[in-house]
């Protein structure tokens, strides 16, 4: 079985505050883009064998793909062996969620490949255990994501759009971005409801006039990525 795993971009990101579990409470509009990793699944003699091409990342038990396989085995009681080939084309550490996409498509593909029979709700519960934005990739198309990212509300955007993505050649850790967003929110001030919004300077008009996704009572500021060297 072969699948393609899309990247995503955040068109809008609202940081609502820090949660007791250490995560940030978010509201974000995410959209898949036409940059893909490719995955191929085959029956294996035993256990999990993950081969990665195109990126120097670990293929052991901490890899999200392997963790997704383990979680599916735990949820179903299956112990099928599987050989997975992952061809990476999505830049690592660029906020495009390649690892999350790989994990989500692993859950969906093996649920079909193994005839595991998990429902959409059960797949969603498994995805939420793995990471914050993995649930987004269990559905197709743009969505507003809330909570720590696991609560997904599909939306429709008017028309078709093109985006220019520039890879600077280095990764940006997500925790750093969230911390930088909180810092620039304190410098720029917050909305009347105490929340902050990190978005590009053109986002307000972009969302209101193009997507029709109005956001009231929010303070707008530059993306925190400006602070990277």
Secondary structure by P-SEA (a helix, b strand, c coil): cbbbbbbbbccbbbbccccccccccbbbbbbbccbbbbbbbccccccbbbbbcccccccccccaaaaaaaaaaaacccbbbbbbbbbcccccccccaaaaaaaaaaaaaaaaaacccccaaaaaaaaaaccccccccccccbbbbcccccbbbbbbbcccbbbbbbcccbbbbaaaaaaaaaaaaaaacccccccccccccaaaaaaaccccccccbbbbbcccccccc
